Amino acid sequence: MVVLQLNDEQVIELIQQLSDEKQMQLFQLLLQQRRGRWMELSHIGQLGARQAAREHSLDWDAMTEDEREDFIDRVVHEDRVCA
């Protein structure tokens, strides 16, 4: 079996030559392959958010989406020095 060796730029050039339909099929395949890792990271993030909320005496599951966003914004920026 012959193995074709291409660098990243060559692979990208080949992909760009595919029809829109084939590019979409490739995109869906790549997304499907990464879905498990994305789900794992999402779960880890949710656990971290719940833990951070508990540390601030809040219940993540009882918070509205706006409250969650505000909370995350406060936590992310709590060490920021305001001028």
Summary of the structure (lengths in Angstrom):
residues: 83
radius of gyration: 21.4
end to end distance: 65.0
largest distance: 65.0
contacts: 142
relative contact order: 0.06
helix: 73%
strand: 0%
